[in-house]
């Protein structure tokens, strides 16, 4: 006798699917663990300061132990998709090759450095491809935001706020050597995490 059960297709929007994958631990962020161990303590501490808004005093006194503390703190208290993607770039940056075959004029790429807006990875447009670097214009921030939990401040819980780009407005040209390709919401804006319970 044939089964009467019919399969149902369920559509889950990208934002929700990303949360499900992150919760289930099936996201592949592409972190190169061997290279992450070799990252200098200055770079690791700058990353921690920029993305987690935390710092360690006298961090050069014991570099190996400090790096272990930083990575443990990131994976225990700050494990968001945005930070994991940034950590993947730190461990294996997409560097400009001599031929620059992986990027073209008009492509959108993410740039992550201390001097980026508020220390957040930002999106911009490739305007020129050179032999060892690219010329890039960062998008302005539109001022529009989208919160996943608008009442988080009152309930003292976590809130993720997506800050949208205004792709009609570009900042001055900047030359960059390391960048990453955007995925999902990174094409729309950058996400800021607020922990109102602290």
C-alpha distance (Angstrom), angle and dihedral (degrees) to the residues before:
residue distance angle dihedral
X1 . . .
X2 3.80 . .
X3 3.78 118.3 .
X4 3.79 115.7 -103.9
X5 3.79 92.7 -155.0
X6 3.78 112.2 107.9
X7 3.78 123.7 -159.2
X8 3.78 116.5 -115.0
X9 3.76 122.5 -149.7
X10 3.77 115.0 -140.3
X11 3.79 121.5 -160.9
X12 3.81 116.1 -150.8
X13 3.80 119.1 -171.3
X14 3.82 115.7 -120.1
X15 3.83 95.3 -107.9
X16 3.81 92.5 54.9
X17 3.80 92.7 42.2
X18 3.82 90.6 53.2
X19 3.83 89.7 52.9
X20 3.83 91.4 48.4
X21 3.82 92.0 49.5
X22 3.80 91.6 46.5
X23 3.83 91.7 49.2
X24 3.81 91.9 47.2
X25 3.79 91.0 48.0
X26 3.81 94.8 -124.9
X27 3.81 98.2 121.4
X28 3.78 115.0 119.4
X29 3.77 104.9 -148.7
X30 3.80 93.8 171.4
X31 3.81 95.8 -124.8
X32 3.78 111.3 173.4
X33 3.82 101.0 -145.2
X34 3.81 96.2 -169.1
X35 3.79 92.0 53.1
X36 3.81 91.4 43.7
X37 3.82 89.4 58.6
X38 3.83 89.0 54.1
X39 3.82 94.8 50.7
X40 3.81 108.8 116.4
X41 3.80 119.5 -108.6
X42 3.83 90.4 -116.5
X43 3.81 91.9 57.6
X44 3.82 92.7 43.0
X45 3.82 91.5 49.9
X46 3.83 92.5 45.7
X47 3.81 88.7 51.4
X48 3.83 90.8 49.4
X49 3.80 91.6 48.1
X50 3.80 93.8 46.2
X51 3.81 101.2 42.8
X52 3.82 103.4 27.3
X53 3.81 98.6 31.6
X54 3.82 89.5 -130.2
X55 3.80 132.2 118.5
X56 3.79 137.4 -168.6
X57 3.79 119.8 -140.4
X58 3.80 116.6 -129.8
X59 3.82 90.1 7.0
X60 3.83 93.2 164.8
X61 3.83 93.2 64.1
X62 3.83 93.8 84.6
X63 3.85 109.1 8.4
X64 3.82 97.5 -178.6
X65 3.81 94.5 50.1
X66 3.80 92.5 43.0
X67 3.82 92.1 52.2
X68 3.82 89.6 50.5
X69 3.82 89.6 51.3
X70 3.81 91.7 48.6
X71 3.82 94.9 49.4
X72 3.81 92.1 44.3
X73 3.81 90.5 51.6
X74 3.82 91.9 47.6
X75 3.82 93.6 50.8
X76 3.82 93.9 41.5
X77 3.80 103.6 40.7
X78 3.83 109.3 11.8
X79 3.81 106.2 37.7
X80 3.79 101.9 141.5
X81 3.78 126.7 145.3
X82 3.81 90.9 -112.3
X83 3.82 93.3 53.2
X84 3.82 93.4 44.0
X85 3.81 90.6 52.8
X86 3.81 90.1 48.7
X87 3.82 89.5 48.9
X88 3.81 89.1 52.4
X89 3.82 89.1 53.9
X90 3.83 89.9 48.3
X91 3.82 91.4 51.8
X92 3.79 95.5 42.8
X93 3.81 112.5 13.0
X94 3.78 118.7 -165.1
X95 3.78 98.0 -119.8
X96 3.72 125.5 -167.1
X97 3.76 110.5 -98.6
X98 3.82 121.1 -145.9
X99 3.80 90.5 -103.3
X100 3.86 94.8 36.5
X101 3.79 89.3 -146.3
X102 3.82 93.7 158.3
X103 3.82 97.5 65.0
X104 3.79 136.4 47.1
X105 3.80 136.9 -169.6
X106 3.81 107.8 -83.0
X107 3.83 94.9 31.1
X108 3.79 119.0 127.4
X109 3.82 115.8 -128.5
X110 3.80 136.5 176.0
X111 3.78 120.6 -121.1
X112 3.80 120.6 -161.9
X113 3.80 119.7 -172.1
X114 3.82 138.0 128.5
X115 3.79 90.2 -98.8
X116 3.81 93.5 54.7
X117 3.83 115.0 113.2
X118 3.86 107.4 -65.6
X119 3.80 87.9 -19.1
X120 3.82 90.7 -68.9
X121 3.81 123.6 134.3
X122 3.80 106.4 -105.7
X123 3.79 136.4 -158.9
X124 3.76 125.6 -126.7
X125 3.77 146.2 156.5
X126 3.82 126.2 -93.8
X127 3.81 107.9 -126.2
X128 3.81 100.4 170.5
X129 3.80 136.1 16.1
X130 3.80 115.6 -148.3
X131 3.81 129.3 -177.0
X132 3.81 96.1 -95.6
X133 3.82 105.0 11.7
X134 3.79 144.2 17.0
X135 3.80 134.4 -120.2
X136 3.78 109.9 -127.2
X137 3.80 137.9 -177.4
X138 3.80 117.7 -151.1
X139 3.81 118.8 -137.4
X140 3.80 117.8 -117.2
X141 3.81 118.2 -117.6
X142 3.82 111.1 -106.9
X143 3.80 97.7 -149.2
X144 3.82 91.5 -121.8
X145 3.79 116.1 121.2
X146 3.80 139.1 -177.1
X147 3.80 121.3 -153.0
X148 3.80 124.7 -159.2
X149 3.84 89.8 -155.9
X150 3.85 112.9 24.3
X151 3.83 93.8 177.3
X152 3.82 93.7 50.7
X153 3.81 93.1 112.2
X154 3.81 92.6 58.0
X155 3.81 94.3 42.9
X156 3.85 92.0 40.9
X157 3.81 94.5 -129.1
X158 3.81 136.7 126.1
X159 3.78 121.7 -66.1
X160 3.81 129.6 -172.1
X161 3.80 114.5 -159.0
X162 3.80 120.7 -165.4
X163 3.83 111.7 -150.3
X164 3.80 110.0 -155.2
X165 3.81 124.8 -137.2
X166 3.79 123.9 -128.6
X167 3.79 99.8 -136.5
X168 3.81 91.9 -170.4
X169 3.82 90.5 67.7
X170 3.80 123.6 62.4
X171 3.81 131.7 -174.7
X172 3.82 124.7 -134.3
X173 3.81 120.9 -61.1
X174 3.81 114.8 -86.0
X175 3.80 128.1 -172.2
X176 3.81 113.2 -131.8
X177 3.81 134.3 177.0
X178 3.81 103.3 -170.5
X179 3.78 125.5 49.9
X180 3.79 142.8 140.3
X181 3.79 135.2 -136.0
X182 3.84 114.6 -105.6
X183 3.80 122.7 -117.4
X184 3.83 132.4 -167.0
X185 3.80 114.4 -31.4
X186 3.81 91.6 6.2
X187 3.82 85.8 83.4
X188 3.82 89.9 59.7
X189 3.79 103.1 40.0
X190 3.79 146.4 -52.8
X191 3.79 126.5 -76.5
X192 3.81 125.3 -127.8
X193 3.80 121.3 -164.1
X194 3.83 118.9 -142.3
X195 3.79 120.1 -170.0
X196 3.81 103.0 -163.3
X197 3.83 91.1 177.0
X198 3.80 94.2 70.7
